[in-house]
Amino acid sequence: MAAASDTAEPGASLRTHLRAATMAAHDLLDHAMQAASGWQTRDDYARFLALQHAARAPLETWLAANAPEGLAPPVQTALLAQDMERLGHALPRPAALFTLGRAGPGTALGAAWVLAGSALGNKAIARQVARIGGGTWPDAFLGDEAMMTFWHGLRAQIERPAEPAEAAGATRAAEAVFAHFLAAAEAGRAALAPDEKVPA
């Protein structure tokens, strides 16, 4: 991935900086998550929720321990557990432990930005799930308004010029979160039997 100094123009907002630095990773993760789960059937949807839970559990633990007040996104694993219970599926094992070492300038902000920003994509997925499932599939996670509220509050902190140290720390954290999710998606895809593979 590009170095932080190469991802945005000087004086650009932190949001612009982060989007430029993680654009390729974001696209790769979208494709990997679709390939590993999808939501065309009830079982696909349960697999998608399981991947989300497995990836988010370690991230929520890290943020609870390292994020300053106001920078820890709302916990969503409880919502995922609720949806999976309603679908009749057991909770998965969490993905590998997530760590960034000692938190520095921007690290919690970068991690929070990825999780909060995913709520925007979840809104689009929620519409598809409602259509495919005929409005009967649980959507506590996809419809979480608390995360959307957190996202709107976070925008004030990222839509301003970034200090170099903060931008570098936020970029490193965001890239690590994307890599963590990608590893969880790839593990989920590898676990599928050959005839269960979701078309890429």
C-alpha positions as CSV (number, residue, x, y, z in Angstrom):
1,M,0.0,0.0,0.0
2,A,1.1,3.5,-0.5
3,A,3.0,5.4,2.1
4,A,1.0,8.0,4.1
5,S,2.9,10.8,2.5
6,D,2.0,9.7,-1.0
7,T,-1.7,9.3,-0.5
8,A,-3.1,12.8,-0.4
9,E,-2.2,16.4,-1.2
10,P,-0.7,18.5,1.6
11,G,-3.4,20.2,3.6
12,A,-6.0,17.6,2.6
13,S,-8.5,16.5,5.2
14,L,-7.8,13.4,7.2
15,R,-10.8,11.8,5.6
16,T,-9.4,12.4,2.1
17,H,-6.1,11.2,3.2
18,L,-7.5,7.9,4.6
19,R,-9.7,7.3,1.6
20,A,-6.8,7.7,-0.7
21,A,-4.6,5.4,1.4
22,T,-7.1,2.6,1.7
23,M,-9.1,2.7,-1.6
24,A,-7.4,-0.4,-3.0
25,A,-7.8,-2.3,0.3
26,H,-11.5,-1.3,0.5
27,D,-12.2,-2.6,-3.0
28,L,-10.4,-5.8,-2.3
29,L,-12.3,-6.4,0.9
30,D,-15.7,-5.8,-0.7
31,H,-14.9,-8.5,-3.3
32,A,-13.5,-10.9,-0.7
33,M,-16.4,-10.6,1.6
34,Q,-18.9,-11.1,-1.2
35,A,-16.9,-14.2,-2.4
36,A,-16.8,-15.6,1.1
37,S,-20.4,-15.1,2.1
38,G,-22.9,-13.1,0.0
39,W,-26.5,-12.8,1.0
40,Q,-28.5,-14.4,-1.8
41,T,-29.9,-17.1,0.5
42,R,-30.6,-17.3,4.2
43,D,-27.5,-19.5,4.7
44,D,-25.4,-17.0,2.8
45,Y,-26.7,-14.2,5.0
46,A,-25.9,-16.1,8.1
47,R,-22.4,-16.7,6.8
48,F,-22.0,-13.0,6.2
49,L,-23.1,-12.2,9.7
50,A,-20.7,-14.8,11.1
51,L,-17.7,-13.3,9.3
52,Q,-18.6,-9.9,10.5
53,H,-18.9,-11.1,14.1
54,A,-15.6,-13.0,13.9
55,A,-13.8,-10.0,12.6
56,R,-15.4,-7.3,14.8
57,A,-15.0,-9.1,18.1
58,P,-11.2,-8.6,18.4
59,L,-11.5,-5.0,17.0
60,E,-14.1,-4.1,19.6
61,T,-11.9,-5.5,22.3
62,W,-8.9,-3.5,21.1
63,L,-10.8,-0.3,20.8
64,A,-12.4,-0.7,24.3
65,A,-8.8,-0.9,25.7
66,N,-7.2,1.8,23.6
67,A,-9.6,4.3,22.2
68,P,-10.0,7.7,24.0
69,E,-13.4,8.7,25.2
70,G,-15.7,9.3,22.3
71,L,-13.6,7.3,19.8
72,A,-14.8,3.8,20.5
73,P,-17.6,3.0,18.0
74,P,-20.8,1.4,19.3
75,V,-20.5,-2.3,20.0
76,Q,-22.1,-4.3,17.2
77,T,-21.2,-7.9,18.1
78,A,-24.3,-8.1,20.3
79,L,-26.5,-7.1,17.4
80,L,-24.8,-9.7,15.2
81,A,-25.3,-12.3,17.9
82,Q,-29.0,-11.3,18.0
83,D,-29.4,-11.7,14.3
84,M,-27.6,-15.0,14.1
85,E,-29.7,-16.4,17.0
86,R,-32.9,-15.4,15.1
87,L,-31.5,-17.2,12.0
88,G,-30.8,-20.3,14.1
89,H,-27.0,-20.2,13.8
90,A,-24.3,-20.4,16.5
91,L,-21.8,-17.7,17.0
92,P,-18.4,-18.3,15.3
93,R,-15.0,-18.2,16.9
94,P,-13.5,-14.7,16.9
95,A,-10.8,-14.0,14.2
96,A,-7.2,-13.8,15.2
97,L,-6.3,-11.3,18.0
98,F,-6.1,-7.7,16.6
99,T,-3.4,-5.5,17.9
100,L,-1.5,-2.4,16.8
101,G,0.9,-2.4,19.7
102,R,0.9,0.7,21.8
103,A,-1.7,3.2,20.6
104,G,-0.2,6.4,19.2
105,P,-1.5,9.6,17.6
106,G,-4.3,8.7,15.2
107,T,-4.4,5.0,15.7
108,A,-7.8,4.8,17.4
109,L,-9.2,7.3,15.0
110,G,-8.1,5.3,12.0
111,A,-9.5,2.1,13.4
112,A,-12.8,3.8,14.3
113,W,-13.0,5.4,10.9
114,V,-13.1,2.0,9.2
115,L,-15.7,0.5,11.4
116,A,-17.9,3.5,11.4
117,G,-17.6,4.0,7.6
118,S,-18.7,0.4,7.1
119,A,-22.2,1.5,8.3
120,L,-22.7,3.3,5.0
121,G,-22.1,0.1,3.0
122,N,-24.4,-1.7,5.4
123,K,-27.3,0.5,4.5
124,A,-27.0,-0.6,0.9
125,I,-26.7,-4.3,1.9
126,A,-29.8,-3.9,4.2
127,R,-31.9,-2.8,1.2
128,Q,-30.8,-5.9,-0.8
129,V,-31.4,-8.2,2.2
130,A,-34.8,-6.8,2.7
131,R,-35.6,-7.4,-0.9
132,I,-34.1,-10.9,-1.1
133,G,-35.4,-12.1,2.2
134,G,-38.9,-10.6,1.7
135,G,-38.4,-8.5,4.8
136,T,-38.3,-11.5,7.1
137,W,-34.5,-11.7,7.8
138,P,-33.2,-10.1,11.0
139,D,-31.3,-6.9,10.4
140,A,-30.4,-5.4,13.8
141,F,-26.7,-5.2,12.7
142,L,-27.3,-3.8,9.2
143,G,-29.9,-1.3,10.5
144,D,-27.9,-0.1,13.5
145,E,-28.6,3.6,13.8
146,A,-26.2,4.0,16.7
147,M,-23.2,3.4,14.4
148,M,-24.6,5.9,11.9
149,T,-24.9,8.5,14.6
150,F,-21.3,7.8,15.6
151,W,-20.2,8.1,12.0
152,H,-21.8,11.6,11.7
153,G,-20.0,12.7,14.9
154,L,-16.7,11.3,13.7
155,R,-16.8,13.2,10.5
156,A,-16.1,16.5,12.3
157,Q,-12.8,15.0,13.5
158,I,-11.7,13.7,10.1
159,E,-12.9,16.5,7.8
160,R,-10.0,18.8,8.8
161,P,-6.4,19.0,7.7
162,A,-4.3,16.2,9.3
163,E,-1.2,16.6,11.3
164,P,1.6,14.4,9.8
165,A,2.0,12.1,12.8
166,E,-1.8,11.7,13.3
167,A,-2.3,11.0,9.5
168,A,0.5,8.4,9.6
169,G,-1.0,6.7,12.7
170,A,-4.5,6.8,11.4
171,T,-3.4,5.3,8.0
172,R,-1.4,2.5,9.6
173,A,-4.4,1.6,11.8
174,A,-6.9,1.8,9.0
175,E,-4.7,-0.4,6.8
176,A,-4.4,-2.9,9.7
177,V,-8.2,-3.1,10.2
178,F,-8.8,-3.7,6.5
179,A,-6.1,-6.4,6.5
180,H,-7.7,-8.0,9.6
181,F,-11.1,-8.1,7.9
182,L,-9.6,-9.4,4.7
183,A,-7.9,-12.2,6.6
184,A,-11.3,-13.1,8.2
185,A,-13.0,-13.1,4.8
186,E,-10.3,-15.3,3.2
187,A,-10.5,-17.7,6.1
188,G,-14.3,-17.9,5.7
189,R,-13.9,-18.5,2.0
190,A,-11.4,-21.3,2.6
191,A,-13.7,-23.0,5.0
192,L,-16.5,-23.4,2.4
193,A,-16.8,-26.8,0.7
194,P,-16.1,-26.7,-3.1
195,D,-19.8,-26.8,-3.9
196,E,-20.6,-24.0,-1.5
197,K,-18.3,-21.4,-3.0
198,V,-20.0,-18.1,-3.5
199,P,-19.1,-16.9,-7.1
200,A,-16.5,-14.2,-7.0
